[in-house]
Amino acid sequence: MKSYQTFLLGLGLASTMQLVSCSNNSSNDNQTMQTGQEIERVSHDVHSFAQPTEAVAKHLDLNISVNFDQKVIAGQATYQIDNITKTDQIVFDTRGLEIEKVFLGDSLAETTFRLGKEEKFLGQPLLIDIKPDTKSVTIHYRTTTAAAALQWLNPQQTAGKKHPFLFTQSQAILARTWIPIQDSPGIRITYSANVKVPKELLAVMSAENPKEKNSTGEYKFYMRQPIPSYLMALSVGDLVFEPIGEKTGIYAEPATIKEATYEFAEMDQMLTAAEKLYGRYRWDRYDLLVLPPSFPFGGMENPRLTFVTPTVLAKDRSLTSLIAHELAHSWSGNLVTNGTWNDFWLNEGFTVYFERRIMEELYGKDYADMLQVLGYQDLQHTLEEMEKKDDTRLKLDLEGRDPDEGLTEIAYEKGNAFLLNIEKTVGRERMDQFLNKYFQTFAFQSTNTDRFLEFLRSELIKGDEKIAAQIDIEGWVFTAGLPENHVKPASKRFAQVEEAYTNWSGGTPAASLQTKDWSSHEWLHFIRLLPEELSQQQLAELDKAFGFTKSGNSEVLAAWFLHAIRNNYTTADQAMEAFLTIVGRRKFLVPLYKELLRTPEGKKKALAIYAKARPNYHAVSTSTIDEMVK
């Protein structure tokens, strides 16, 4: 592994911690590491024990081994630190880790440390005694069964059925369960890693990655751009790589790679469209890793290597807006990051807006309008369902709570609607100029709601009271629900779907409806239009005409199963149980289990399915569903 000094020299990193590029076309960027004052301005993070304004990590050298037999990651994490106030202590976040020893400096002088009081969700602070001139600390540690970020899969849980598989999910505050780290999105680090795995497997990370297995099972990684801890990612499995374009490609199991390369063949076009909108891609490569179906999210925007669920492999490229979303995170989220989880909408609202601009660029406004309507429907459903109305504000207060509680459609869809309202107020041309300047100004930094609003007022509103009133910061950001004057999106293509639904409800046989060339979005809209109460005859007719129960599209299946559960359409029971047993994506699991749990008979089914399926789910999903089935 390279020394930190060699690593920095390779980046052209000056003593001011600024990365200097040779030219505007260089792959090295003008990246400025945040100072203690900048971190303090982003605001204190209630979900981290770290004290970054006193002593902060700047670079990580990770050296670990992955043991599938013991289901343990063990090794050392060496941090280059900035002891800003010359304090005698630096604090890291841990949760369920075994800390063995800690050393200081290049001489590796052993030092004392202690773990503080454990707190729910947060884990324990790791307090390390340092000296005023300490430049580095090395922590020897092991993970335990409490490592909620890690999912260890046996061969039967993979596509190939021959080898085990491991993946991490660090967002929101789970990086601390597999690495002792200052686990706050307001703190950014560069890193290198040396990872030892079984020889028959390949390791990949959110970094510069190998393209094929080697004979030693030892892999080296470099992330030269500073990232927040929740973007630390590792996966190990029987993986192969196929290029899509010069800067894009796919990692997947051999059994999945062909299907994945077909499904995501438009990645290059998406990248070109994104750069056309908001400037050069700053992360060198954009690759995807297709994970086993237990992955709890649609995708995770780990820089250089998006982790993606196989539930988007619909065989018709109809669900690839998810890839546009994760690609958009390369600007909104990875490049400019929410400083705390109370500001999560800065990541996701911007990304949904950007995702749909990419889709409009590629497929036209009518296509993007369908996505806007479906998103608005999701938002309306969330607004109706959420018990804590304060959580329907964009700026949240999650102190004392798991930040996962803030990962809702409010951040995504209300955030997007707010940005659409700004665009409507000032026009698309000015909006694009504003967003380009925003991404350039705050590149490789973490920010917060207040700083964004300052930027909005100075760059767009500029004291214009009429524009300020139309943008309505108070109504969108700090008030529950939606402003009364919000614009409801509409779709020409969905109007045709609504006409077909009206014809069916008026007596036209389902098989006679004009549905040729409908995308999965049109089918999803049609299913959502169906009334809650349907007869067995109606369900059977729709199923026979359109094959919903046997659909290969996960979005369509999940929406259809809701109607099957409500109306006890037992024909779908076997397919629903198979779906819930295999798929671990929380977006699908939560509404289906919630619907099952509404009735005694459904609860009996839910408990039986969950008992079988739970080992297939990641902790992100089980932590939610465990509470539901109590």
Legacy VTK file of the C-alpha trace (Angstrom):
# vtk DataFile Version 3.0
C-alpha trace
ASCII
DATASET POLYDATA
POINTS 630 float
0.000 0.000 0.000
1.267 3.480 -0.813
2.230 5.754 2.044
0.046 8.788 2.610
2.808 11.093 1.380
3.168 9.091 -1.846
-0.611 9.084 -2.231
-0.745 12.866 -1.892
2.157 13.411 -4.277
0.339 11.260 -6.799
-2.595 13.626 -6.515
-0.550 16.778 -6.710
-1.842 17.643 -3.225
-0.183 20.734 -1.824
0.372 21.507 1.826
-2.794 23.584 1.808
-4.693 20.347 1.145
-5.809 21.631 -2.231
-5.803 19.403 -5.289
-4.453 21.332 -8.241
-5.229 20.367 -11.805
-3.002 21.017 -14.772
-5.844 22.132 -17.009
-9.608 22.254 -17.216
-9.568 18.997 -19.148
-7.466 17.114 -16.612
-9.007 14.225 -14.705
-7.647 15.847 -11.523
-9.990 18.503 -10.145
-9.607 21.684 -8.158
-10.803 19.973 -4.983
-10.498 21.826 -1.701
-10.672 19.826 1.512
-12.959 21.505 4.029
-11.383 23.337 6.944
-12.556 23.131 10.525
-14.308 26.482 10.135
-16.186 25.274 7.055
-17.206 22.064 8.820
-18.445 24.096 11.784
-20.520 26.278 9.472
-22.204 23.231 7.941
-23.505 22.664 11.512
-23.086 20.174 14.301
-24.128 16.643 13.367
-26.337 15.108 16.072
-25.757 11.658 14.563
-21.990 11.607 15.082
-19.785 11.615 18.179
-16.905 13.142 16.195
-15.614 16.604 17.056
-14.257 17.650 13.649
-13.658 21.279 14.611
-11.075 20.017 17.126
-9.446 17.042 15.377
-10.570 15.706 12.018
-9.601 12.821 9.742
-8.389 13.780 6.267
-7.251 10.517 4.665
-7.759 6.809 5.372
-5.430 3.909 4.552
-7.521 0.779 5.085
-5.894 -2.657 5.289
-8.423 -5.455 5.875
-9.135 -9.146 5.312
-12.589 -10.539 4.550
-13.316 -13.886 6.222
-16.475 -15.556 4.911
-16.233 -18.531 7.271
-16.325 -16.329 10.360
-18.310 -13.537 8.677
-15.765 -11.019 9.910
-13.764 -8.138 8.463
-10.540 -7.545 10.388
-7.541 -5.291 9.967
-6.449 -1.738 10.520
-7.579 1.765 9.656
-4.816 4.390 9.524
-6.001 7.993 9.454
-4.017 11.085 8.603
-5.506 13.739 10.872
-5.554 17.486 11.318
-5.328 18.326 15.018
-6.859 21.744 14.588
-6.944 22.875 18.237
-3.933 20.798 19.389
-6.300 18.754 21.516
-5.289 15.615 23.425
-8.114 13.493 22.001
-9.678 12.550 18.685
-13.127 10.958 18.489
-14.375 8.365 15.997
-17.762 6.671 15.628
-18.142 2.938 16.199
-21.055 0.562 16.571
-20.536 -3.080 17.521
-16.834 -3.074 16.600
-14.072 -4.764 18.579
-11.258 -2.236 18.960
-8.041 -4.133 19.700
-5.201 -1.585 19.784
-4.470 1.965 18.670
-1.109 3.441 17.622
0.123 6.964 16.883
2.341 8.243 14.087
4.732 6.487 11.744
6.563 5.009 14.731
3.353 3.220 15.758
3.649 4.147 19.427
0.784 2.445 21.242
-1.694 4.814 22.863
-4.658 4.537 25.186
-8.259 4.664 24.115
-11.727 4.036 25.489
-15.212 3.418 24.208
-17.843 5.762 25.557
-21.418 5.108 26.565
-23.482 3.283 23.956
-26.441 5.180 22.530
-29.326 3.807 20.508
-28.755 4.047 16.745
-25.438 5.863 17.263
-23.245 3.192 18.840
-20.261 4.318 20.907
-17.640 7.047 20.607
-14.075 5.819 20.287
-11.946 8.319 22.209
-8.230 8.089 21.347
-5.541 9.882 23.307
-3.258 11.863 21.002
-0.584 14.548 21.250
-0.701 18.105 19.922
1.636 17.136 17.069
-0.012 13.791 16.205
-0.372 13.419 12.459
-1.787 9.888 12.221
-3.605 7.218 14.205
-3.803 3.491 13.397
-6.760 1.508 14.743
-6.695 -2.314 14.801
-10.231 -3.677 14.828
-12.676 -6.466 13.945
-16.311 -6.408 12.944
-18.916 -8.431 14.844
-22.359 -9.862 14.165
-23.673 -6.397 15.050
-22.242 -4.985 11.806
-25.524 -3.791 10.336
-23.821 -2.471 7.181
-22.675 -5.936 6.148
-24.772 -8.553 4.421
-23.134 -11.953 4.133
-24.893 -14.150 1.562
-24.516 -17.884 1.185
-24.183 -19.316 -2.341
-27.904 -20.122 -2.576
-28.716 -16.436 -2.130
-26.726 -15.461 -5.232
-27.474 -15.749 -8.929
-24.680 -18.253 -9.557
-25.393 -20.470 -6.494
-21.685 -21.422 -6.242
-19.912 -18.779 -4.157
-20.736 -16.578 -1.149
-21.228 -12.841 -1.522
-20.722 -9.760 0.656
-21.909 -6.201 0.225
-22.000 -3.135 2.449
-24.621 -0.434 2.843
-23.146 2.506 4.781
-25.892 5.114 4.391
-27.021 6.698 6.594
-24.838 5.978 9.670
-23.788 2.357 9.185
-20.201 2.926 8.005
-19.294 2.902 11.710
-20.409 -0.735 11.935
-17.635 -1.941 9.602
-14.951 0.763 9.940
-14.127 2.972 12.941
-14.700 6.331 11.236
-15.881 9.892 11.743
-19.297 8.972 10.431
-20.832 12.275 9.415
-21.717 13.499 5.903
-20.145 16.829 6.884
-16.666 15.230 7.019
-14.909 14.200 3.791
-11.835 12.013 3.346
-9.758 10.530 0.566
-8.797 6.899 0.970
-6.756 3.964 -0.204
-7.418 0.334 0.691
-5.768 -3.054 0.605
-8.387 -5.815 0.761
-7.660 -9.539 1.070
-10.442 -11.924 -0.051
-10.740 -15.604 -1.080
-8.885 -16.182 -4.350
-11.970 -17.265 -6.279
-13.689 -13.929 -5.564
-13.265 -10.324 -6.719
-13.383 -7.286 -4.428
-14.686 -3.896 -5.592
-15.114 -0.612 -3.743
-16.310 2.977 -4.163
-12.926 3.715 -5.698
-10.614 2.920 -8.610
-11.406 -0.748 -9.248
-9.808 -3.853 -10.805
-11.460 -5.261 -13.916
-10.733 -8.944 -13.248
-9.714 -11.413 -10.555
-6.067 -12.022 -9.768
-4.285 -15.103 -8.407
-3.640 -13.701 -4.922
-7.066 -12.465 -3.828
-5.463 -9.187 -2.739
-6.742 -5.934 -4.244
-5.686 -2.307 -3.920
-8.011 0.666 -4.243
-7.655 4.453 -4.456
-10.293 7.156 -4.016
-8.561 10.409 -4.863
-11.588 12.649 -4.450
-12.722 13.424 -0.894
-15.964 11.650 0.034
-18.219 11.462 3.113
-18.237 8.248 5.156
-21.644 7.020 3.962
-20.099 6.532 0.508
-17.563 4.024 1.798
-18.515 0.777 0.079
-17.178 -2.730 -0.428
-18.506 -5.782 -2.225
-16.937 -9.206 -2.665
-18.246 -11.981 -4.885
-17.938 -14.027 -8.043
-17.924 -10.963 -10.278
-17.047 -10.212 -13.886
-16.782 -6.898 -15.699
-18.123 -5.834 -19.097
-17.470 -2.361 -20.544
-20.346 -0.281 -21.901
-18.389 2.741 -23.065
-14.994 4.345 -22.580
-15.824 5.472 -19.024
-18.713 3.132 -18.155
-19.181 -0.548 -17.450
-20.983 -3.247 -15.473
-19.884 -5.592 -12.692
-22.175 -8.543 -12.048
-22.216 -12.252 -11.406
-21.563 -14.295 -14.586
-25.182 -15.493 -14.547
-26.424 -11.889 -14.629
-23.875 -9.992 -16.714
-25.474 -10.494 -20.148
-28.900 -9.350 -18.982
-27.359 -6.383 -17.151
-25.276 -5.156 -20.092
-28.402 -5.188 -22.269
-30.507 -3.406 -19.662
-27.973 -0.657 -18.989
-26.644 -0.198 -22.522
-27.668 3.494 -22.479
-25.361 4.486 -19.623
-23.040 6.411 -21.933
-25.916 8.447 -23.340
-27.055 9.215 -19.797
-23.579 10.389 -18.836
-23.374 12.604 -21.934
-26.802 14.091 -21.182
-25.847 14.766 -17.557
-22.606 16.513 -18.500
-24.455 18.623 -21.058
-26.778 19.851 -18.307
-24.531 20.438 -15.304
-20.900 20.173 -16.286
-18.102 17.662 -16.455
-18.321 14.373 -14.577
-15.713 14.649 -11.809
-15.213 10.998 -10.749
-13.212 9.557 -13.706
-15.401 6.437 -14.285
-19.056 5.567 -13.807
-19.619 1.839 -13.348
-22.493 -0.219 -11.943
-22.446 -3.252 -9.683
-25.559 -5.439 -9.933
-26.102 -6.978 -6.508
-28.171 -9.968 -5.403
-31.887 -9.183 -4.814
-31.510 -8.769 -1.032
-30.054 -5.263 -1.550
-32.399 -2.960 0.423
-32.504 -0.031 -2.001
-33.017 0.546 -5.692
-29.513 1.886 -5.942
-26.732 3.373 -3.845
-24.673 6.103 -5.420
-21.251 4.969 -4.214
-18.819 7.095 -6.254
-17.366 5.408 -9.335
-19.438 2.279 -8.573
-23.200 2.557 -8.112
-24.661 -0.462 -6.311
-27.943 -1.409 -7.991
-30.777 -3.862 -7.342
-31.525 -6.588 -9.905
-35.220 -5.632 -9.586
-34.613 -3.053 -12.323
-33.634 -5.778 -14.801
-37.007 -5.654 -16.536
-35.658 -6.906 -19.906
-37.021 -3.822 -21.686
-34.929 -0.955 -20.206
-38.133 0.486 -18.748
-36.800 1.059 -15.214
-33.496 2.705 -16.059
-34.561 6.070 -14.659
-33.092 4.621 -11.469
-29.684 4.631 -13.169
-30.217 8.238 -14.216
-30.997 8.974 -10.562
-27.832 7.339 -9.235
-25.739 8.979 -11.961
-27.233 12.374 -11.026
-25.970 11.803 -7.490
-22.460 12.213 -8.902
-23.281 15.922 -8.777
-26.011 16.272 -6.146
-24.957 14.221 -3.145
-21.471 13.005 -3.989
-20.050 16.289 -5.306
-22.168 18.581 -3.101
-23.329 16.746 0.006
-25.917 17.321 2.710
-23.907 18.284 5.791
-26.246 16.485 8.179
-29.153 14.080 7.774
-31.535 16.911 8.667
-30.632 18.326 5.232
-31.188 15.084 3.305
-33.442 16.838 0.782
-30.362 18.630 -0.577
-29.125 15.249 -1.778
-32.345 13.669 -2.959
-34.566 16.547 -4.084
-31.836 17.837 -6.387
-31.143 14.330 -7.644
-34.776 13.593 -8.535
-34.954 16.931 -10.380
-31.686 16.162 -12.222
-32.711 12.541 -12.949
-35.856 13.690 -14.736
-33.955 16.309 -16.689
-31.648 13.507 -17.907
-34.652 11.363 -18.867
-36.252 14.298 -20.675
-33.009 14.906 -22.567
-32.922 11.262 -23.691
-36.591 10.368 -24.198
-38.518 13.635 -24.403
-40.823 15.671 -22.195
-43.796 13.310 -22.438
-41.704 10.511 -20.976
-40.320 12.671 -18.161
-43.847 13.905 -17.386
-44.893 10.344 -16.575
-42.109 10.126 -14.009
-43.207 13.443 -12.493
-46.787 12.224 -12.091
-45.770 8.911 -10.535
-43.481 10.773 -8.154
-46.267 13.166 -7.219
-48.538 10.198 -6.500
-45.876 8.748 -4.207
-45.554 12.102 -2.469
-49.308 12.399 -1.919
-49.387 8.892 -0.463
-46.508 9.732 1.901
-48.163 12.959 3.029
-51.328 11.029 3.878
-49.500 8.200 5.663
-46.962 10.122 7.759
-48.038 10.462 11.365
-45.381 13.048 12.281
-46.436 16.003 10.183
-43.273 17.940 11.057
-41.415 15.278 9.080
-43.157 16.519 5.933
-40.981 19.646 6.026
-37.848 19.674 3.900
-35.632 20.867 6.755
-35.912 18.113 9.383
-35.152 17.727 13.075
-34.006 14.129 13.605
-32.166 14.568 16.896
-32.558 11.476 19.065
-33.903 9.450 16.146
-32.488 7.086 13.543
-31.712 9.216 10.474
-33.297 6.479 8.349
-36.603 7.998 9.470
-35.803 10.945 7.218
-35.255 8.810 4.116
-38.787 9.340 2.770
-40.484 10.639 -0.358
-40.554 14.082 1.282
-36.834 14.565 0.666
-37.120 13.129 -2.840
-40.394 14.357 -4.258
-41.167 17.469 -2.217
-37.551 18.520 -2.757
-37.985 17.985 -6.493
-41.298 19.884 -6.482
-39.613 22.836 -4.742
-36.936 22.975 -7.429
-39.590 22.718 -10.153
-41.316 25.682 -8.515
-38.069 27.669 -8.649
-37.640 26.710 -12.313
-41.199 27.829 -13.076
-40.537 31.145 -11.327
-37.234 32.108 -12.967
-37.276 30.020 -16.150
-35.243 26.963 -17.110
-32.281 28.869 -18.545
-31.684 30.810 -15.335
-32.322 27.682 -13.271
-29.647 25.771 -15.157
-27.162 28.620 -14.784
-27.928 28.703 -11.072
-27.473 24.945 -10.600
-24.236 24.896 -12.593
-22.839 27.631 -10.376
-24.107 25.821 -7.261
-22.306 22.599 -8.187
-19.117 24.496 -9.057
-19.172 26.652 -5.920
-19.685 23.815 -3.449
-17.874 21.019 -5.313
-16.322 18.427 -2.967
-17.873 20.138 0.028
-20.715 19.439 2.407
-23.364 22.088 2.848
-26.686 22.580 4.591
-30.103 24.105 4.073
-29.118 27.533 5.397
-26.108 27.801 3.094
-28.175 26.719 0.106
-30.863 29.273 0.894
-28.214 31.996 1.239
-26.952 31.005 -2.202
-30.490 30.966 -3.607
-31.199 34.461 -2.286
-27.914 35.912 -3.540
-27.842 34.213 -6.965
-31.506 34.052 -8.017
-33.801 36.109 -5.805
-31.411 39.068 -5.522
-33.812 41.103 -3.408
-36.741 40.771 -5.845
-39.776 40.529 -3.556
-42.031 39.197 -6.315
-39.659 36.320 -7.096
-39.184 35.665 -3.373
-42.943 35.398 -2.874
-43.321 33.004 -5.796
-40.422 30.801 -4.681
-41.890 30.787 -1.152
-38.956 29.438 0.859
-40.924 29.361 4.105
-43.814 27.405 2.586
-41.634 24.790 0.936
-38.701 24.338 3.292
-39.948 25.017 6.806
-43.685 24.253 6.606
-45.357 20.849 6.727
-47.155 19.546 3.644
-47.275 21.285 0.283
-47.948 24.981 -0.338
-51.517 25.546 -1.539
-50.336 27.037 -4.828
-48.117 24.080 -5.775
-48.450 22.831 -9.336
-49.805 19.323 -9.860
-47.908 17.631 -12.740
-49.790 16.213 -15.725
-48.961 13.676 -18.443
-50.360 13.356 -21.977
-49.471 9.672 -22.084
-51.194 9.047 -18.777
-54.312 10.751 -20.132
-54.546 7.884 -22.622
-54.129 5.389 -19.776
-56.930 7.122 -17.874
-59.132 6.849 -20.949
-58.428 3.116 -21.135
-59.245 2.731 -17.441
-62.513 4.650 -17.883
-63.442 2.361 -20.761
-62.732 -0.738 -18.681
-64.680 0.511 -15.672
-67.518 1.319 -18.071
-67.705 -2.254 -19.323
-65.123 -2.619 -22.095
-63.367 -6.016 -21.712
-59.782 -5.695 -20.483
-58.488 -7.671 -23.465
-59.993 -5.071 -25.810
-58.216 -2.055 -24.304
-55.648 -0.222 -26.422
-52.485 -0.932 -24.432
-49.972 -1.676 -27.176
-46.513 -0.189 -26.528
-47.312 0.839 -22.968
-44.206 1.268 -20.841
-44.002 0.030 -17.267
-44.895 3.588 -16.206
-48.237 3.407 -18.035
-48.956 -0.006 -16.528
-48.099 1.256 -13.086
-50.412 4.238 -13.521
-53.221 1.948 -14.713
-52.856 -0.327 -11.666
-52.821 2.679 -9.332
-56.085 3.893 -10.898
-57.873 0.684 -9.911
-60.310 1.027 -6.989
-59.366 -0.528 -3.656
-62.316 -2.913 -3.806
-62.248 -5.280 -6.763
-64.215 -8.471 -7.306
-62.525 -11.804 -7.892
-63.955 -11.729 -11.398
-62.418 -8.312 -12.116
-59.039 -9.328 -10.763
-59.068 -12.561 -12.761
-60.059 -10.707 -15.939
-57.259 -8.163 -15.579
-54.767 -10.872 -14.708
-55.726 -13.009 -17.695
-55.586 -10.064 -20.106
-52.352 -8.491 -18.872
-50.507 -11.225 -16.939
-49.865 -9.059 -13.891
-49.190 -11.932 -11.478
-46.547 -13.346 -13.836
-45.001 -9.991 -14.709
-41.233 -9.796 -14.821
-41.399 -6.123 -13.815
-40.946 -5.589 -10.074
-42.717 -2.216 -10.024
-45.791 -3.693 -11.697
-45.727 -6.763 -9.468
-45.513 -4.778 -6.233
-48.411 -2.513 -7.239
-50.544 -5.490 -8.349
-49.882 -7.454 -5.161
-51.366 -4.618 -3.107
-54.705 -5.154 -4.866
-54.364 -8.927 -4.530
-53.841 -8.607 -0.764
-56.724 -6.163 -0.235
-59.174 -8.345 -2.110
-57.863 -11.783 -1.065
-56.987 -12.752 -4.624
-55.319 -16.005 -3.643
-54.239 -16.762 -7.220
-51.384 -14.322 -6.605
-50.364 -15.734 -3.200
-47.605 -18.016 -4.432
-46.043 -15.348 -6.661
-46.295 -12.774 -3.861
-44.612 -15.083 -1.361
-41.812 -15.815 -3.839
-41.390 -12.086 -4.454
-41.234 -11.236 -0.744
-38.846 -14.108 -0.069
-36.344 -13.178 -2.774
-36.542 -9.380 -3.044
-35.116 -7.304 -0.185
-35.800 -3.830 -1.582
-37.422 -1.830 1.216
-39.497 0.241 -1.199
-41.479 -2.909 -2.060
-41.362 -4.715 1.271
-42.805 -2.033 3.530
-46.116 -1.370 1.702
-46.722 -5.084 1.046
-46.127 -6.141 4.652
-48.156 -3.173 5.864
-51.085 -4.239 3.684
-50.839 -7.841 4.852
-50.780 -6.788 8.501
-54.117 -4.954 8.232
-56.166 -8.143 8.761
-55.759 -11.183 11.054
-55.593 -13.536 8.067
-53.092 -11.308 6.315
-50.982 -10.993 9.466
-50.756 -14.775 9.655
-49.456 -14.827 6.065
-47.055 -11.978 6.753
-45.488 -13.636 9.783
-45.086 -16.944 7.944
-43.455 -15.263 4.931
-41.240 -13.046 7.088
-39.973 -15.990 9.135
-38.743 -17.546 5.894
-37.609 -14.355 4.171
-35.906 -12.444 6.983
-32.474 -14.125 6.543
-32.493 -12.835 2.954
-32.990 -9.196 3.956
-30.374 -6.592 4.826
-30.460 -4.997 8.286
-31.753 -1.764 6.731
-34.935 -3.644 5.802
-35.232 -5.905 8.857
-34.902 -2.985 11.274
-38.012 -1.465 9.689
-40.060 -4.644 9.320
-39.181 -5.994 12.773
-41.008 -2.987 14.215
-43.978 -3.524 11.907
-44.562 -7.191 12.806
-44.202 -6.830 16.592
LINES 1 631
630 0 1 2 3 4 5 6 7 8 9 10 11 12 13 14 15 16 17 18 19 20 21 22 23 24 25 26 27 28 29 30 31 32 33 34 35 36 37 38 39 40 41 42 43 44 45 46 47 48 49 50 51 52 53 54 55 56 57 58 59 60 61 62 63 64 65 66 67 68 69 70 71 72 73 74 75 76 77 78 79 80 81 82 83 84 85 86 87 88 89 90 91 92 93 94 95 96 97 98 99 100 101 102 103 104 105 106 107 108 109 110 111 112 113 114 115 116 117 118 119 120 121 122 123 124 125 126 127 128 129 130 131 132 133 134 135 136 137 138 139 140 141 142 143 144 145 146 147 148 149 150 151 152 153 154 155 156 157 158 159 160 161 162 163 164 165 166 167 168 169 170 171 172 173 174 175 176 177 178 179 180 181 182 183 184 185 186 187 188 189 190 191 192 193 194 195 196 197 198 199 200 201 202 203 204 205 206 207 208 209 210 211 212 213 214 215 216 217 218 219 220 221 222 223 224 225 226 227 228 229 230 231 232 233 234 235 236 237 238 239 240 241 242 243 244 245 246 247 248 249 250 251 252 253 254 255 256 257 258 259 260 261 262 263 264 265 266 267 268 269 270 271 272 273 274 275 276 277 278 279 280 281 282 283 284 285 286 287 288 289 290 291 292 293 294 295 296 297 298 299 300 301 302 303 304 305 306 307 308 309 310 311 312 313 314 315 316 317 318 319 320 321 322 323 324 325 326 327 328 329 330 331 332 333 334 335 336 337 338 339 340 341 342 343 344 345 346 347 348 349 350 351 352 353 354 355 356 357 358 359 360 361 362 363 364 365 366 367 368 369 370 371 372 373 374 375 376 377 378 379 380 381 382 383 384 385 386 387 388 389 390 391 392 393 394 395 396 397 398 399 400 401 402 403 404 405 406 407 408 409 410 411 412 413 414 415 416 417 418 419 420 421 422 423 424 425 426 427 428 429 430 431 432 433 434 435 436 437 438 439 440 441 442 443 444 445 446 447 448 449 450 451 452 453 454 455 456 457 458 459 460 461 462 463 464 465 466 467 468 469 470 471 472 473 474 475 476 477 478 479 480 481 482 483 484 485 486 487 488 489 490 491 492 493 494 495 496 497 498 499 500 501 502 503 504 505 506 507 508 509 510 511 512 513 514 515 516 517 518 519 520 521 522 523 524 525 526 527 528 529 530 531 532 533 534 535 536 537 538 539 540 541 542 543 544 545 546 547 548 549 550 551 552 553 554 555 556 557 558 559 560 561 562 563 564 565 566 567 568 569 570 571 572 573 574 575 576 577 578 579 580 581 582 583 584 585 586 587 588 589 590 591 592 593 594 595 596 597 598 599 600 601 602 603 604 605 606 607 608 609 610 611 612 613 614 615 616 617 618 619 620 621 622 623 624 625 626 627 628 629
